[in-house]
Amino acid sequence: MAIIEALQTAPTGTSKPLEDVLEALNFNEAGLIPAVAQQYDSKDVLMLAWMNRESLEETLNTGRVCYFSRSRQKLWRKGEESGHLQHLVEMRIDCDGDTLLLLVDQTGPACHTNHPNCFYLLVEGRKVTVTAASPD
């Protein structure tokens, strides 16, 4: 964690080896870290998922986003069943080293419900409104 803290006050342009920073990431007790997926060009927030060290490494090595499915307890290569792939454009790490931001190029809908993103339910006062119909 010391490397993350050192980067908090480092001048712009300071670099550290990737492996050192990955070692300092703050994975939870289950070995997971939250990853927010955002469409790189529109900046639409698509989804929140979880990554373990193996899925993170695979994503960095292949450029195709891979998560860890908590419900299935295995790696989840986004789009492996639906064909709705996410290609990594850029990865960012938050200031505490406990959340990832993945700027991706999403092919097709991001949500398993076939909505463009997972955040289509709008809270308005005391009601929740669907803001985009599923294309199904």
C-alpha positions, 0 to 999 in steps of 0.5 A: 500500500505504500506505493499507492500512498506515494503516488497520491502526492507524486508529481504528474508524470511519475511512473512506477512499475505495473507489477509493484502497483498490482501487488499493492492493490487492495483486494477484499477478503474474498480476493476481489476488487470492484471494477467500474466499466465505462464506455471510453468515448461516450463516458456512459457508465455501463456496469460494475463487476468484480475482478480477482488478480487472475482476471485482472492479469488476463484483461491486461494481457489480452485486451479483452475484459475478464471479470470474476463471477461471484455467483458462478465462482469462476472467471467470466470473460465478458461476452463469451456467451452473448457476444457482447464483448468489452475491449479494454481501452484504458485502465485506471486505479483509484487513489486508495488502490481499492477500485478499478475504472475500465474504459472499454469499447463495448460491443452490444448491450453491456447488461445481461438483461440486454439493456445498454447498461446496468443502470437503467433504473432511475430513483425519482423521489419515492419511485423508481422508473425504467429509463430504457426498455430492453430491446427484447 
